[in-house]
Amino acid sequence: MIQPIPIALFLALSMAIGWRVSGRRAFLVVALLWLVYSVYEYLMYARVLCSGDCNIRIDLLLIYPALLGSTLWLAVAATVRAIKRRR
């Protein structure tokens, strides 16, 4: 089974590096979103935020689209900006 916590931490670190390199605040915001999600996911895994059966996760129907949408938006915006700089 794929564990979401290491993936979320990797994405948070990647976005933080993007923020340090580019200085764009959007990278920092998305990095913080992924970091908050990884802490939330850990608390769910440790059964702090759920009491017993945490197999059916309706919350992910809202969380995943928001995280993936913001990450894709940032990736597209950064790519477009890099292409415009080269011209």
Residue frames as a rotation matrix with the C-alpha (Angstrom) as fourth column:
MET 1
0.577 0.817 0.000 0.00
0.817 -0.577 0.000 0.00
0.000 0.000 -1.000 0.00
ILE 2
-0.201 -0.616 0.762 1.27
0.552 -0.714 -0.431 3.45
0.809 0.334 0.483 -0.88
GLN 3
0.013 0.120 -0.993 1.85
0.963 -0.270 -0.020 5.56
-0.270 -0.955 -0.119 2.21
PRO 4
0.598 0.323 0.734 0.76
0.623 -0.763 -0.171 9.18
0.505 0.559 -0.658 1.67
ILE 5
0.888 -0.220 -0.404 2.88
0.201 -0.604 0.771 10.69
-0.414 -0.766 -0.492 4.45
PRO 6
-0.113 -0.993 0.027 6.32
0.506 -0.034 0.862 10.33
-0.855 0.111 0.506 2.75
ILE 7
-0.223 0.098 0.970 4.85
0.956 -0.173 0.237 11.49
0.191 0.980 -0.055 -0.56
ALA 8
0.791 0.579 0.198 3.29
0.513 -0.804 0.299 14.56
0.332 -0.135 -0.934 1.08
LEU 9
0.634 -0.631 -0.447 6.54
0.204 -0.422 0.884 15.37
-0.746 -0.651 -0.139 2.88
PHE 10
-0.338 -0.748 0.571 8.49
0.781 0.115 0.614 15.01
-0.525 0.654 0.545 -0.37
LEU 11
0.085 0.452 0.888 6.09
0.861 -0.482 0.163 17.37
0.501 0.751 -0.430 -2.15
ALA 12
0.944 0.219 -0.247 6.24
0.324 -0.762 0.561 19.86
-0.066 -0.610 -0.790 0.73
LEU 13
0.204 -0.954 -0.219 10.04
0.356 -0.136 0.925 19.80
-0.912 -0.266 0.312 0.60
SER 14
-0.351 -0.301 0.887 10.03
0.927 0.020 0.374 20.18
-0.130 0.953 0.272 -3.20
MET 15
0.514 0.624 0.589 7.73
0.669 -0.721 0.179 23.19
0.537 0.302 -0.788 -3.00
ALA 16
0.850 -0.275 -0.450 9.83
0.229 -0.577 0.784 24.72
-0.475 -0.769 -0.427 -0.21
ILE 17
-0.224 -0.951 0.212 12.93
0.621 0.028 0.783 24.35
-0.751 0.307 0.585 -2.39
GLY 18
-0.119 0.280 0.953 10.99
0.936 -0.288 0.202 25.98
0.331 0.916 -0.228 -5.24
TRP 19
0.890 0.455 -0.028 10.15
0.426 -0.807 0.409 28.86
0.163 -0.376 -0.912 -2.93
ARG 20
0.459 -0.797 -0.394 13.80
0.273 -0.295 0.916 29.29
-0.845 -0.528 0.082 -1.88
VAL 21
-0.432 -0.653 0.623 14.97
0.779 0.078 0.622 29.24
-0.455 0.754 0.475 -5.50
SER 22
-0.287 0.393 0.874 12.29
0.786 -0.426 0.449 31.46
0.548 0.815 -0.187 -7.03
GLY 23
-0.979 -0.069 -0.192 11.14
0.180 -0.734 -0.655 33.52
-0.096 -0.675 0.731 -4.07
ARG 24
-0.509 0.859 0.056 7.51
-0.358 -0.270 0.894 33.17
0.783 0.435 0.445 -5.20
ARG 25
-0.616 0.321 0.719 5.09
-0.770 -0.051 -0.636 33.07
-0.167 -0.946 0.278 -2.31
ALA 26
0.420 0.822 -0.383 2.83
-0.880 0.472 0.049 30.60
0.221 0.317 0.922 -4.13
PHE 27
-0.051 -0.525 -0.850 5.47
-0.158 0.844 -0.512 27.90
0.986 0.108 -0.126 -3.66
LEU 28
-0.915 -0.309 0.259 5.50
-0.269 -0.010 -0.963 28.58
0.300 -0.951 -0.074 0.07
VAL 29
-0.193 0.931 0.310 1.71
-0.964 -0.120 -0.239 28.42
-0.185 -0.344 0.920 0.30
VAL 30
0.557 0.393 -0.732 1.53
-0.608 0.793 -0.037 25.07
0.566 0.465 0.681 -1.51
ALA 31
-0.428 -0.770 -0.473 4.45
-0.085 0.555 -0.827 23.73
0.900 -0.314 -0.303 0.56
LEU 32
-0.832 0.163 0.530 2.58
-0.553 -0.185 -0.812 24.64
-0.034 -0.969 0.244 3.74
LEU 33
0.246 0.959 -0.140 -0.58
-0.968 0.252 0.021 23.00
0.056 0.131 0.990 2.42
TRP 34
0.341 -0.187 -0.921 1.30
-0.248 0.927 -0.280 19.74
0.907 0.324 0.269 1.82
LEU 35
-0.748 -0.663 -0.017 3.00
-0.123 0.164 -0.979 19.99
0.652 -0.730 -0.204 5.21
VAL 36
-0.473 0.674 0.568 -0.30
-0.862 -0.220 -0.457 20.54
-0.183 -0.706 0.684 7.02
TYR 37
0.516 0.676 -0.526 -1.79
-0.779 0.626 0.039 17.61
0.355 0.390 0.850 5.11
SER 38
-0.106 -0.619 -0.778 1.12
-0.098 0.785 -0.611 15.33
0.990 0.012 -0.144 6.09
VAL 39
-0.915 -0.154 0.372 0.64
-0.364 -0.081 -0.928 16.22
0.173 -0.985 0.018 9.77
TYR 40
-0.043 0.986 0.159 -3.12
-0.982 -0.013 -0.186 15.65
-0.181 -0.164 0.970 9.42
GLU 41
0.450 0.177 -0.876 -2.52
-0.550 0.827 -0.116 12.30
0.704 0.534 0.469 7.73
TYR 42
-0.605 -0.716 -0.349 -0.09
-0.089 0.496 -0.864 11.25
0.791 -0.492 -0.363 10.45
LEU 43
-0.754 0.379 0.536 -2.65
-0.634 -0.210 -0.744 12.12
-0.169 -0.901 0.399 13.12
MET 44
0.384 0.877 -0.289 -5.22
-0.920 0.391 -0.037 10.03
0.081 0.280 0.956 11.27
TYR 45
0.139 -0.441 -0.887 -2.73
-0.274 0.843 -0.462 7.15
0.952 0.307 -0.004 10.99
ALA 46
-0.857 -0.515 -0.037 -1.95
-0.066 0.181 -0.981 7.39
0.512 -0.838 -0.189 14.72
ARG 47
-0.166 0.923 -0.346 -5.71
0.689 0.359 0.629 7.36
0.705 -0.134 -0.696 15.40
VAL 48
-0.833 -0.108 -0.542 -5.63
0.473 -0.647 -0.598 10.70
-0.286 -0.755 0.590 17.18
LEU 49
-0.773 0.520 -0.363 -8.23
-0.587 -0.803 0.101 12.29
-0.239 0.291 0.926 14.90
CYS 50
-0.046 0.790 -0.611 -10.34
-0.683 0.422 0.597 9.20
0.729 0.445 0.520 14.32
SER 51
-0.267 0.027 0.963 -11.77
-0.898 0.356 -0.259 6.77
-0.350 -0.934 -0.071 16.79
GLY 52
0.076 0.260 0.963 -11.52
-0.125 0.960 -0.249 3.28
-0.989 -0.101 0.105 15.38
ASP 53
0.160 0.061 0.985 -12.53
0.807 0.566 -0.166 2.63
-0.568 0.822 0.041 11.79
CYS 54
0.128 -0.216 -0.968 -10.71
-0.300 -0.939 0.169 5.11
-0.945 0.269 -0.185 9.55
ASN 55
-0.489 -0.359 0.795 -10.88
0.520 0.611 0.596 2.99
-0.700 0.705 -0.112 6.40
ILE 56
0.173 0.603 0.779 -13.57
0.966 -0.257 -0.016 5.04
0.190 0.755 -0.627 4.67
ARG 57
-0.454 -0.500 -0.737 -12.10
0.626 -0.768 0.136 8.51
-0.635 -0.399 0.662 4.27
ILE 58
0.475 0.732 0.488 -14.70
0.878 -0.362 -0.312 10.88
-0.052 0.577 -0.815 2.86
ASP 59
0.639 -0.273 -0.719 -12.48
0.084 -0.904 0.419 13.81
-0.765 -0.328 -0.555 3.83
LEU 60
-0.423 -0.883 0.203 -10.05
0.279 0.086 0.956 12.86
-0.862 0.461 0.210 1.07
LEU 61
0.070 0.536 0.841 -12.71
0.993 0.045 -0.111 13.63
-0.098 0.843 -0.529 -1.54
LEU 62
0.969 0.245 0.038 -12.18
0.246 -0.969 -0.035 17.29
0.028 0.043 -0.999 -0.65
ILE 63
0.550 -0.814 -0.186 -8.53
-0.171 -0.329 0.929 17.28
-0.817 -0.479 -0.320 0.38
TYR 64
-0.133 -0.686 0.715 -6.96
0.610 0.513 0.605 15.50
-0.781 0.517 0.350 -2.60
PRO 65
0.385 0.270 0.883 -8.54
0.903 -0.307 -0.300 17.65
0.190 0.913 -0.362 -5.33
ALA 66
0.999 -0.027 -0.037 -7.53
-0.016 -0.962 0.271 20.81
-0.043 -0.270 -0.962 -3.46
LEU 67
0.346 -0.936 0.064 -3.93
-0.131 0.020 0.991 19.65
-0.929 -0.352 -0.116 -2.99
LEU 68
-0.173 -0.414 0.894 -3.54
0.777 0.500 0.382 18.26
-0.605 0.761 0.236 -6.49
GLY 69
0.638 0.489 0.595 -5.26
0.753 -0.557 -0.350 21.26
0.160 0.672 -0.723 -8.07
SER 70
0.923 -0.328 -0.201 -3.04
-0.222 -0.881 0.418 23.75
-0.314 -0.341 -0.886 -6.27
THR 71
0.063 -0.945 0.320 0.08
0.064 0.324 0.944 21.74
-0.996 -0.039 0.081 -7.11
LEU 72
-0.036 -0.022 0.999 -0.84
0.952 0.303 0.041 21.46
-0.304 0.953 0.010 -10.80
TRP 73
0.901 0.380 0.209 -1.78
0.422 -0.878 -0.226 25.15
0.097 0.292 -0.951 -10.94
LEU 74
0.659 -0.717 -0.229 1.60
-0.323 -0.544 0.775 26.06
-0.680 -0.436 -0.589 -9.47
ALA 75
-0.141 -0.728 0.671 3.46
0.428 0.566 0.705 23.75
-0.893 0.387 0.232 -11.85
VAL 76
0.278 0.316 0.907 1.70
0.960 -0.107 -0.257 25.20
0.016 0.943 -0.333 -14.89
ALA 77
0.993 0.115 -0.022 2.20
0.116 -0.990 0.075 28.79
-0.013 -0.077 -0.997 -13.69
ALA 78
0.381 -0.923 -0.059 5.90
-0.210 -0.149 0.966 28.19
-0.900 -0.356 -0.250 -13.01
THR 79
-0.163 -0.409 0.898 6.36
0.749 0.541 0.382 26.56
-0.642 0.735 0.218 -16.41
VAL 80
0.611 0.454 0.648 4.61
0.769 -0.536 -0.349 29.41
0.189 0.711 -0.677 -18.23
ARG 81
0.931 -0.296 -0.214 6.69
-0.171 -0.872 0.460 31.95
-0.323 -0.391 -0.862 -16.32
ALA 82
0.067 -0.959 0.274 9.92
0.086 0.280 0.956 30.10
-0.994 -0.040 0.101 -17.18
ILE 83
0.009 0.001 1.000 8.98
0.964 0.265 -0.009 29.97
-0.265 0.964 0.001 -20.86
LYS 84
0.880 0.370 0.299 8.19
0.438 -0.875 -0.204 33.70
0.186 0.310 -0.932 -20.90
ARG 85
0.677 -0.692 -0.250 11.55
-0.203 -0.503 0.840 34.49
-0.707 -0.518 -0.481 -19.29
ARG 86
-0.118 -0.769 0.628 13.45
0.502 0.500 0.706 32.64
-0.857 0.399 0.327 -22.01
ARG 87
0.406 0.343 0.847 11.88
0.914 -0.161 -0.373 34.71
0.009 0.925 -0.379 -24.76
